[in-house]
Amino acid sequence: MGPACHPRLGTAMTFLPRIHSVLVALFLGMCFAEAADQTWTYSVQVHASVQASPARITLQWPADSVPAVGYRIWRREIDEIGWGSPVMLPAGATSYVDEAVSVGGIYEYQIEKEAQPFSAWGYLAVGVNAPLVDSRGTVILVVDREIAGPLEAELRRLEQDLTGDGWGVIRREVGRQDRPESVREIIRAAWEADRANVRSVFLLGHVPVPRAGMANVDGHRPRPMPADVYYGEMDGAWTDVDADGVIDQGNLPSDVELSVGRVDFANLPGAYAAAPFPDEVTLLRRYLEKDHGFRHARVRPPVRALMGNAIGDFRGQAFAASGYRTFAALVGPENVDEAATVLHAPAGERWLSKVTAAPYLWTYANGPGGTYSLGALGERGPYNDLWGADLIERRARATFAMFFGSWVGEWDKTDNFLRTALAAPDHGLAAVWSGRPHYYFHSMGVGHTIGEGIRQSQNNNGLVYRTQVQRHARGVHIALMGDPTLRLNQVAPPANVRATAAGAGVTVEWSASPDFIFGYRVYRSAAPGAPFERISGELHQGTRLVDAAGTLAATYMVRAVALQLGPSGSYYNASQGAFSRPDFAIPERGPAALPVPPGPARFAGAAAEVGTDIRHPNGNIFDQVLLHGTYGSAVADPGQVLRVSFVDPDDDIVQVEMSGAGTVAVLFESAAGPALPEKYHQEVAYMKGRPLIAVTGADESTHLSIFSVGRANAINQDLFREVDYDGMADVALLMITSTDGKFGGIRTSNTRYSATRGLTGIYASDIQFTAPVQIGTIDARENAHPVLHLGAAGTDHDRTNVVRVAGGDLAQSNGRPIEVSGIAAVHFDAGTTSHGMTQPTQRNRGRFELNGTDVTSALVVDP
């Protein structure tokens, strides 16, 4: 059975008095799209992989069924205006390598597929370890006065969350009956007072709705449209010549300065639902709960998207192409799930079934529309209608959503679909009407806000960001329902920040983030309402900082920092801030960075040198370092070996030895001690735990070994008790960065990499090793992700670019594949414990994946 036309124009639902509320076809005579799954050919689904040393960006996109004549690629810095000259590629190209980039840069790409009979376009912002943003500017929080009282606790928490994400906050309250022009003047006065920093407007509650123009945006009739962009465009000429309360302009008089988003549940009675919707305050409270949970990584939608495209290419307008372009940049084209839209599709394959069965970070859905409904996407009636009520009653699980259909874009109507999408109980943080024109959110892939995406979409003239057909560009109807300050990726924050007196200064301590992070940033607000200033370096290691200039009157904020990797490259991403006191005054300016403190001394954190210039029988001279806390770092003397010691969870003494350039840091996820080692005759106190070991600032001269102390390698045999020894060094992760993209060798044949969360294994992406890379085994447990990311391994056993596994089998307790890069082969042979017990050669029991492809058979050489 083929697709069917929708015959319901003019058909009334008998239980509703308004014929306008029925499901109406988008255009007269439109059919459900037989080729809906081909609409993606109007986009170039470009995504990227990056490396830092040497810096390189590789763009990739899938070939499609429409033959290309050729490709053209433009590039610009993320804040540049023009695109410059394109690079030409042949018809069969599916990738492009850009080596004219730098670490720390963010680059924006435009790629055109020239084809017959149409061209397709893709957009991508790519970071190469792009730097962390301390300050995002100032957001004006415009609150409906009627809901301010009942929601004061939630509003206070929202202001703290905004502060903790790097925003200054200016709060203003307005009345529902105020004139839109008076509300705009309140916003404009704040912007005029600080043009350099005020960047966004968050409308919360039933803030007066401007209406403007006389546009026929969906093919039904010209009419004024709700126009929140009026609150973001600050210096253009807006008029109402006939004083009818409708702004004359249907298009922007000049570029938008401020990104605007609205969360407004007024006039949502749920008149057509099985039961009335919850009241307005309840829905606002629920939204702010969702917003808070998402920001704090308590709700983490998987990185995937759902497409429900019931309209198809529609004579080249290809509304859903905006979804495909966005998905490629933000989740990757391989993570897009397609919902069936033909009338005979099984219920479980339709958009509603999929979005209620599993969570999605992004979704797009279009179909014949009504104020509260879209066709072919749900399960109601003979035409599989989707009602906004279904999103609430069935608990839809879409976080960011794009919709398109008739009447839906007129979002101030009763029970409007877009605003209802934000009322879903567990998810639903943002919704837009994308198709006339297309919207562009690709900059979220490098840490920008969804509000910045809406502002770029509003300012687009159809030439900066292009599609085959772009109607109603710069229209006043382009709007965002949702919090405009939200970002795509969240890092779990630290907790329990506390400040105590330390001599003349203050000691700041906190509980670690549960995520795999690279460090922390610490900020201080010296007085009530004073902006936070960064007092730490780029990445502070450990969970303790002494602020010599601080006082207990100050408020401290701590943010965890991770390196965010995805289809838009890499950028340093910070968590929400955790604060030392709950009652601090909200600053109106975002954080400022203090001058970065001088570089670390030879020893930092809880690392203490307990022996110097010790001569080993093998001729090496080493310095002995012990830890007396959860974190410590040290630098080797030139020509000597640095040895850092601790006890692992199996009570083996572990030695980490490094020579050459760089700093070695040991960070325990959780630790005990210092205490005497239980299995050894030794009056030395050690920290005990399973650590993350990081080597930074290395180069080709750097070498690292990790091993446990046993009868087979100890000089003093009187150390050992008559007990069972594991004889393997247990660590969670080894991370390496290099100044020249090279490293000597890694000798960890006596080491088991194992963790229950985060990454476990070796993460040295893009680093070329000149000596062997050896491991005992890797074993990821519970929620950990096993990795072997290298640039290239050194030569071992006369083989080049080989990782040697000594006595391990690489079986993963949690069954996950080992993510690999930079490896030509994995060689298995025998090993020994530190007590001389043979570890026989094992057969491989792991699965290796490179960019999601199983490469096990290509890598494993023997056995």
C-alpha positions, 0 to 999 in steps of 0.5 A, a space after each residue: 500500500 502506497 502513501 495516501 493523501 490527507 483528505 481532511 481539509 475542512 473536516 471538523 472534530 465534533 467535540 470541539 467548537 472551532 473548525 480551526 483546531 482540526 488537523 489541516 493539510 499544510 497545502 491544498 492537495 498535499 500528499 504524505 511524502 513517498 520520498 520522505 526518507 530522501 529529503 536528507 539529500 538536500 543537506 550535506 550531513 557534514 561532521 568532523 574528527 580532529 587531532 591536536 598534534 599536528 592540528 588537523 580537521 577532517 570533514 566527512 559526509 555520506 554520499 547520497 543517491 543524488 549524484 554530485 557534480 562537485 563540492 565547494 567548501 568555505 571556511 571562516 573563523 567562528 566570529 568572521 563575517 564573510 566566507 572567502 574563497 571556496 575549495 573545490 572538490 570532485 564529485 566523488 568526494 566524501 571528506 576533506 582534510 584541513 591542516 591550516 588550523 591551530 589548537 584552540 581555534 574554532 572554525 565554521 565550514 559551509 559545504 555545498 554539494 552541486 548537483 542536478 537538479 538542486 544543490 545541497 548545503 551543510 554547516 559545521 562549527 569545529 573546535 580543536 581543543 577550543 578553550 573554555 569560556 569563563 564568561 558568557 555575558 549577561 542575561 536579562 531574566 524578564 519574569 511575569 510578576 504574577 508567577 514571581 511569588 509562587 516560584 520565588 524559590 525556583 527563580 532563585 535557583 535558576 539565577 544561581 544556575 545561570 551564575 554557575 554557567 558563567 552568566 551575569 543575571 539582571 532580573 526584571 519583573 513586568 505585568 501581563 497587561 504591560 505594553 510590549 513597547 514598555 517591556 522592550 524599553 526595560 530590556 533596552 535600558 539594560 542593554 544600553 547600560 552594558 552593550 558589551 556584555 548583555 547578550 540574551 533575554 529569558 522571558 519567563 511566564 506570560 510576558 506580553 506578546 508582541 505581534 507584528 507584520 502581515 505574513 503568510 508563513 504557512 500558506 493559509 492566510 496573511 496574519 500578524 505573527 507573535 514576534 519575540 524577536 522584537 525584544 532582541 533587536 535593539 537599534 532598528 526602527 519599529 513602528 505602529 503607524 495606525 496604532 492598532 497594537 500590531 507592529 508594522 514590520 514583518 521582517 527585521 529592520 536590522 540585525 538582532 543583538 540579543 538572543 531571546 527565548 520564552 517559557 510561557 504556559 498561559 492559555 494551555 487548558 488542554 481543552 482537547 486532552 483526556 484531562 485538563 493540563 496542569 495549571 500554569 504555575 505547576 507547568 512552570 515549576 516543572 520546566 524549571 525542575 527539568 532545566 535544573 536537572 539537565 544543567 546538573 547532568 542529572 538527566 543525560 539524554 543519549 547523543 542521538 536524534 529522531 527524524 519524523 519527516 511526513 512532508 518530504 522535499 515539497 518542491 525543493 523546500 525540504 523542510 526537514 533538511 534543517 533537522 538533518 543538517 543539525 543532527 549531523 553536526 550535533 550527534 553525527 549522522 550515524 546516530 539518527 533514527 528514522 520514524 516511519 510516516 506512511 499510513 500503514 506503518 506499525 504503531 511502534 515505528 511511528 515518531 510518537 512511539 519512538 520518542 516515548 520509548 527512548 530519550 533523544 537529545 534532538 528531534 525533528 517532526 513535520 506533518 500536516 498541522 493544526 494549532 495543537 497537532 501534526 499528522 502522520 506522526 502519532 496514533 490517533 484516528 485513521 491518519 495517525 495524528 499526533 496531538 500536543 496532549 500526547 507529548 504530556 500524557 505519553 511522556 515524550 522524551 525529546 530534549 531539543 525539538 524542531 517542528 513544522 506544520 500549518 498553524 504551529 508557528 503561531 505559538 501564542 494560540 490556545 493549546 499551541 503545539 510548541 509550548 505544549 512540547 515544553 510541558 512534557 513531564 520529564 524532557 522538553 527544554 526547547 522547541 522551534 518551528 523550523 522550515 520557513 525559514 530553516 534554522 541553524 544550531 550547529 554552533 552548539 557543537 562547540 559549546 554555544 547556546 541554543 539562543 545563539 543558534 536562534 539569533 543566527 537563524 534570525 539574522 540569516 538573510 538566506 545567503 550567509 546560511 543557504 538552502 535550495 529554497 529559503 522562504 521568509 528569511 529574517 521574518 519576525 516569526 522566528 522564535 525560540 520556546 525555551 531557555 535561551 542559555 541552554 547548551 548541548 553537553 553537560 558535565 556533572 559538577 563538583 559538590 560540597 564546596 567549603 571555605 575555611 580559614 588558612 592563616 591569612 587566607 582561605 582553603 577551598 575544598 570540594 567533593 570531586 565530580 563523578 565524571 571523567 574530567 581534566 581538572 577544575 576552575 575556581 572563582 571568587 566573588 569578594 563581596 555581595 553582588 561582585 562578579 566572580 573572578 577566576 583565581 585558579 589556573 587553566 586546569 586546577 588538579 585535585 579538590 583543594 585550593 589555598 586562596 592566599 588573598 581570600 577572606 571568609 566573607 567571599 563566595 567561592 565557585 568551583 566548576 569541573 572541566 572536561 574535554 568534550 569530544 563529538 562530531 563537531 571536534 573538541 572543546 573544553 566544557 565546564 560544569 555548572 558551578 558549585 558554591 561555598 554558600 547558598 545565600 550569595 548575591 547574584 552578580 549582574 556581570 559574568 566571571 572575569 579571569 584573573 591573571 593566570 598564576 605562575 606555572 607549577 613548582 617542581 612538586 604540586 598538590 599532595 606530592 612530597 619528595 622523600 628521597 633525592 638522587 638515589 642510585 639504583 643498582 641498574 645505574 639510574 638515579 631517581 628521586 622518590 615521591 610519596 603522596 599524602 592526599 588525593 592528588 599530587 604532581 611532580 617533574 623529573 630532574 634532567 637526566 634522572 628518574 622520578 618515582 611516585 609510589 602508592 598502594 593500589 586496591 589489592 594492597 600492592 605497592 605501585 611505582 610510577 617512574 617517569 624520565 624526560 620532559 613533562 609533569 606526571 600527576 596522580 589523581 585518586 577517584 577515591 583514596 584512603 591514607 596515608 597508612 602503612 602497607 598491609 602486605 609489606 614489612 615497611 614503616 612507610 605510609 602510602 596513599 591507597 586507591 586506583 588512580 588516574 595518571 596524567 603526563 602533560 608537557 611531554 615530548 619525544 624524550 619522555 618515558 613512563 613505566 608503571 609496575 607493582 613491587 614484588 619479589 621478582 623486582 625488589 632489591 630488599 626481599 625482607 619487604 614481603 609477608 607470607 600472604 597472597 599477592 596480586 602482583 599487578 599494578 591497578 590503575 584507572 587511566 593513563 592520559 598523555 599530552 605532548 608538546 611536539 606530538 611525540 612520546 618515548 615509550 610506555 612500559 606497563 606490562 605489569 599493569 591492569 587498567 580497570 575502572 567502573 566509570 569514565 574512560 579506562 586504558 590509555 588515552 594518548 590521542 594523536 601522539 606518536 610513540 617512538 618506543 614500545 607501548 606495552 600493557 598487561 590488560 584492560 578491563 572496563 567494569 560497570 559504566 566504564 569505557 575502555 580505550 586505546 587511543 594513540 597517534 601511532 605506537 612504537 616498534 616492538 618485536 620487530 613490528 611497527 605500530 604494535 601494542 603488546 598485551 602481556 598475559 591479558 586477554 582484553 575481555 571486558 567485564 561490561 562487554 563494551 568494545 575497546 575504542 582504538 585509534 593509531 594502532 596497526 596491530 595488537 600482539 599477545 604474548 606471555 607476561 609475569 606478575 611482580 612476584 615472578 608468576 607467569 601470565 601465559 599468552 592469552 587469546 584475544 577476547 576483546 572487540 576493537 572499534 574504530 569510529 564505530 566500525 569493528 576492526 578486531 580481525 584487522 588488528 589482532 595478529 596473534 594468537 
